[in-house]
Amino acid sequence: MKSTMLLLMAALLMGTMAASAIPVRPGQWATLKNIKKNTDGSIEFDLDLGSATGITSIDNSLLTTDDYYDLQGRRISQPTHGIYIHNGKKVVIQ
């Protein structure tokens, strides 16, 4: 992010940008608004990060299956002795 901001600031100083969207992190962009170059050479701007996006809810109705999984996440049809995940919990079969 530091290199992105440095490139952006250089472009602003040269007067080549009026407003722009810059990458903040993968999949997220920030928008610069109200960019002003002051008489003393400083620059003022508003940074708008927008609203948060992503996972809004989780459907856990599928967690009630009767499947067993090993610790690597592979589904096991006939578990023998060992540690497995069953209905979201660790179980030990001896």
Phi, psi and omega in degrees: 000327181298317181293324177297316180295322179295317178296320179296315180297321177297318179295322178294319180297325179279353177077023183268354181229138174261319176200151184202162172257133181237146178287133178261310173207169183307124179084000180233132179238145175248148180246132175268132180228159177052051181282127180227136173258118183279165181294335179276003178095350179282160181238136176241141176202160175259134179254116181254112179274357179073194180261156180289140176233163178146210182284126181260329178208161180237130177265104182260020179291341180277357182283353183264026177283165181262020182278151173249144178232144175279179185289350174268358177091008179275136179288136181245125182279320180232089182291136174257206180290144179144191180255130182225167173253125180222121183054040175081006181233151176282133177230149178248125176250122183255000000 
